[in-house]
Amino acid sequence: MSTGSFGFRRMVAAVVVAAALLSGCAAEQGQSESSGVGTFVPAPASPGTVIPGAGTYIPPTVTQPPITTQNYPRTIQDTNASPAVLSLYKQAQSARAAGHSDQAEALLERAVHIDSRNPFVWQALAGTHMDLGHSDQAESAAQKSTSLARGNPYVEAGNWRLIAAARQARGDSGGAMQAQGRADGIAKALAAAN
């Protein structure tokens, strides 16, 4: 056995021991009461449940701000979209209505390149992606549209319906129900506001 081999084995052993010590410290640290990690935390009780020593559990109320509709555009024509974007949008809507979703997709992608901040264009692109069976792209485009809508309930309601359809197409029923619930909530608030 050579001296170099012995030195190498010694170094490997030292690394293994150091790794074991560090992992032991990490596990010990993770179970510390002060860190809160590794401690048992009971699931929240249902409303009205009596918790021994604490009384009745009352969940916090979540309020959604009222929807205002006064300054939001309802259609792309109500925005300051350029004539080129409006033309591409109208051509895409006609192509989509004629069953040419691939052509509509190309037109809307051109419109997005011209005006990447128009939520109506992104929403139409999301719908076209759904027509083509591209549910991931549809959800992504609808989310982009929502982020650009800045609270516009007319845009957001349509986007959440598209997100629900995209999730349903992927087999995510729970996510679809959640998204449809958001769409329905916005639609209900819009009906009450108008």
C-alpha positions as CSV (number, residue, x, y, z in Angstrom):
1,M,0.0,0.0,0.0
2,S,1.5,3.4,-1.0
3,T,1.6,6.4,1.2
4,G,-0.4,8.5,-1.3
5,S,-3.3,6.0,-1.1
6,F,-3.3,6.2,2.7
7,G,-3.5,10.1,2.6
8,F,-6.3,9.9,0.1
9,R,-8.3,7.5,2.3
10,R,-7.7,9.7,5.3
11,M,-9.0,12.8,3.4
12,V,-12.1,10.9,2.3
13,A,-12.8,9.7,5.8
14,A,-12.4,13.3,7.1
15,V,-14.9,14.6,4.5
16,V,-17.4,11.8,5.4
17,V,-17.1,12.6,9.1
18,A,-17.5,16.3,8.5
19,A,-20.6,15.8,6.4
20,A,-22.1,13.6,9.0
21,L,-21.5,16.1,11.7
22,L,-22.9,19.0,9.6
23,S,-26.0,17.0,8.7
24,G,-26.5,16.1,12.4
25,C,-26.2,19.8,13.3
26,A,-28.7,20.7,10.7
27,A,-31.2,18.1,11.9
28,E,-30.7,19.2,15.5
29,Q,-31.1,22.8,14.6
30,G,-34.3,22.1,12.5
31,Q,-35.9,20.6,15.6
32,S,-35.2,23.6,17.8
33,E,-38.3,24.9,19.6
34,S,-37.3,28.4,19.0
35,S,-37.1,28.0,15.2
36,G,-40.6,26.6,14.9
37,V,-39.4,24.1,12.3
38,G,-40.2,20.5,13.1
39,T,-42.7,21.4,15.8
40,F,-46.3,20.2,15.7
41,V,-48.8,22.8,14.6
42,P,-52.4,21.7,14.6
43,A,-54.7,22.3,11.6
44,P,-57.0,25.3,12.0
45,A,-60.3,24.4,13.5
46,S,-63.5,24.9,11.6
47,P,-65.7,27.9,12.5
48,G,-67.6,27.5,15.7
49,T,-65.3,24.8,17.1
50,V,-64.6,25.2,20.8
51,I,-60.8,25.0,21.4
52,P,-60.0,23.9,25.0
53,G,-58.4,26.9,26.8
54,A,-59.0,29.2,23.9
55,G,-62.7,29.6,23.5
56,T,-64.5,29.5,20.2
57,Y,-62.6,29.7,16.9
58,I,-63.8,32.5,14.7
59,P,-62.0,32.7,11.3
60,P,-60.8,36.1,10.1
61,T,-63.1,37.7,7.6
62,V,-61.8,38.5,4.1
63,T,-63.3,41.4,2.4
64,Q,-62.9,42.2,-1.2
65,P,-62.9,45.8,-2.2
66,P,-66.0,46.8,-4.2
67,I,-65.6,46.7,-8.0
68,T,-65.8,50.1,-9.7
69,T,-66.5,50.1,-13.4
70,Q,-66.6,53.8,-14.1
71,N,-63.2,54.3,-15.8
72,Y,-62.4,50.9,-17.3
73,P,-62.7,50.2,-21.0
74,R,-65.0,47.4,-21.9
75,T,-63.5,46.7,-25.3
76,I,-60.3,47.3,-27.2
77,Q,-62.1,50.0,-29.1
78,D,-62.4,51.9,-25.8
79,T,-58.6,51.9,-25.3
80,N,-55.9,54.0,-26.9
81,A,-54.8,51.2,-29.1
82,S,-53.1,52.2,-32.4
83,P,-54.9,51.8,-35.7
84,A,-52.5,49.0,-36.6
85,V,-53.3,47.0,-33.4
86,L,-57.0,47.6,-33.9
87,S,-56.8,46.4,-37.5
88,L,-54.9,43.2,-36.6
89,Y,-57.3,42.6,-33.7
90,K,-60.3,42.9,-36.0
91,Q,-58.7,40.6,-38.6
92,A,-57.9,38.1,-35.9
93,Q,-61.5,38.1,-34.7
94,S,-62.8,37.5,-38.2
95,A,-60.3,34.7,-38.8
96,R,-61.2,33.1,-35.5
97,A,-64.9,33.3,-36.2
98,A,-64.2,31.6,-39.6
99,G,-62.5,28.8,-37.8
100,H,-58.9,29.9,-38.8
101,S,-57.5,30.0,-35.3
102,D,-53.9,29.5,-36.5
103,Q,-54.2,32.6,-38.7
104,A,-55.8,34.5,-35.8
105,E,-52.9,33.5,-33.5
106,A,-50.4,34.8,-36.0
107,L,-52.3,38.1,-36.3
108,L,-52.6,38.5,-32.5
109,E,-48.9,37.8,-32.0
110,R,-48.1,40.6,-34.4
111,A,-50.4,42.9,-32.5
112,V,-48.7,41.9,-29.2
113,H,-45.3,42.8,-30.8
114,I,-46.7,46.3,-31.6
115,D,-48.5,46.8,-28.3
116,S,-47.4,44.4,-25.6
117,R,-49.3,46.2,-22.8
118,N,-52.8,45.9,-24.2
119,P,-54.8,43.4,-22.0
120,F,-57.5,42.9,-24.7
121,V,-54.9,41.6,-27.2
122,W,-53.5,39.2,-24.7
123,Q,-57.0,38.0,-23.8
124,A,-57.8,37.4,-27.4
125,L,-54.5,35.5,-27.9
126,A,-55.4,33.4,-24.8
127,G,-58.8,32.5,-26.4
128,T,-57.1,31.6,-29.7
129,H,-54.6,29.4,-27.8
130,M,-57.5,27.6,-26.3
131,D,-59.1,27.1,-29.7
132,L,-55.9,25.4,-30.8
133,G,-55.7,23.2,-27.7
134,H,-52.7,25.0,-26.2
135,S,-54.0,25.2,-22.7
136,D,-50.7,26.1,-21.0
137,Q,-50.2,29.0,-23.4
138,A,-53.8,30.0,-23.0
139,E,-53.5,30.2,-19.2
140,S,-50.2,32.1,-19.5
141,A,-51.6,34.7,-21.9
142,A,-54.7,35.1,-19.8
143,Q,-52.6,35.7,-16.7
144,K,-50.5,38.2,-18.6
145,S,-53.7,40.0,-19.6
146,T,-54.9,40.1,-16.0
147,S,-51.6,41.6,-14.9
148,L,-52.0,44.3,-17.5
149,A,-55.7,44.9,-16.8
150,R,-54.9,46.8,-13.6
151,G,-58.1,45.8,-12.0
152,N,-60.4,46.1,-15.0
153,P,-63.2,43.7,-14.1
154,Y,-64.4,43.4,-17.7
155,V,-61.1,42.0,-18.7
156,E,-60.4,40.0,-15.5
157,A,-63.8,38.1,-15.6
158,G,-63.0,36.9,-19.2
159,N,-59.5,36.0,-18.2
160,W,-60.6,33.9,-15.3
161,R,-63.1,32.1,-17.5
162,L,-60.2,31.3,-19.9
163,I,-58.0,30.1,-17.1
164,A,-60.8,27.9,-15.8
165,A,-61.2,26.3,-19.3
166,A,-57.4,25.9,-19.6
167,R,-57.2,24.2,-16.3
168,Q,-60.1,21.9,-17.1
169,A,-58.6,20.9,-20.4
170,R,-55.4,19.9,-18.5
171,G,-57.5,17.8,-16.0
172,D,-57.1,20.2,-13.1
173,S,-60.7,20.2,-11.9
174,G,-60.0,21.9,-8.6
175,G,-58.0,24.7,-10.2
176,A,-60.8,25.1,-12.8
177,M,-63.4,25.4,-10.1
178,Q,-61.4,28.0,-8.3
179,A,-60.8,30.0,-11.4
180,Q,-64.5,29.8,-12.4
181,G,-65.4,30.9,-8.9
182,R,-63.3,34.0,-9.4
183,A,-64.9,34.7,-12.7
184,D,-68.4,34.3,-11.3
185,G,-67.5,36.5,-8.3
186,I,-66.4,39.3,-10.6
187,A,-69.4,38.9,-12.9
188,K,-71.7,39.0,-9.9
189,A,-70.0,42.2,-8.6
190,L,-70.2,43.7,-12.1
191,A,-73.9,43.0,-12.3
192,A,-74.4,44.6,-8.9
193,A,-72.4,47.7,-9.9
194,N,-74.2,48.3,-13.1
